[in-house]
Amino acid sequence: MRRSSEKSLIPNEVREAFKRAAELILPFKCAVCGGVADTDDRFGNYETLYRAIYGMESELHICGKCLSMTNTVDEDNRWFLCLSNPVENDPCPGLALYMPFTYKGILERAVPRIKFGKNVELARLFGIILGSCMRNEGIKADLIVPVPLSEKRLEERGFNQAYEICYPAAKINGIPAAEDCLIRTRDTGRQSEINDSSRREGNVKDAFKVNDGWDVRGLRIIVADDVATTGATLHEAAKALYKAGAAKVLCVALAGNRTVKNAEPF
Ligand SMILES: [Zn+2]
């Protein structure tokens, strides 16, 4: 009680004035927590890569506290079976998922900033990190395709976060990215609002197909998303690519909370 009444003794104007003064000294806002960002020595060669990929300077700032919450998965344990609960008669059994981050710490805070705060540049930062991880891992493919959003969601958000993440990753690895290769055949609503894993599978069943303008026969394709939970969405996207004649499909997601089940590298 006492503490809160003391706090209210500082008028809002005074608090605002202090905040503005702080912003003059450290003028950058952290894209993840919204706090003041100390901008130097942040992400190694991120700025150089950003400039090379987008032909402009990056505007992104992340504070040291958020950066210290990065949860990378141990390098030897980044391969998973795409489906957390494998199904019988799976048309793509053993489908592999490469995922370098756990959905904790900075990622758990950053992904909502990307999706609901519409922070495209934050998606690109993690795409650049993902691309570097893929390069170190030696992952090669003919094409990278993002999991598509429904038209309605794309209109709401203005961008597809899966595409924004996979585009710089594709560039870094010299693989073409195809935003319109997969399309949604229907709006499935938000997977994140469904808790039950079998219902998640049912919700996305046959939700994707390959765009008529694309011939994917014989190609090795990476299908990419931001977060993988049960893997049902990526699995359906892979199914559509195999159905259209892809030779081999690998799933890549930035983050997810998986423990065991190592799959074979691509
Ligand atoms: Zn921060």
Boltz pocket constraint, residues with backbone or C-beta under 6 A from the ligand:
constraints:
  - pocket:
      binder: B
      contacts: [[A, 30], [A, 31], [A, 32], [A, 33], [A, 34], [A, 35], [A, 36], [A, 62], [A, 63], [A, 64], [A, 65], [A, 66], [A, 67]]
      max_distance: 6.0
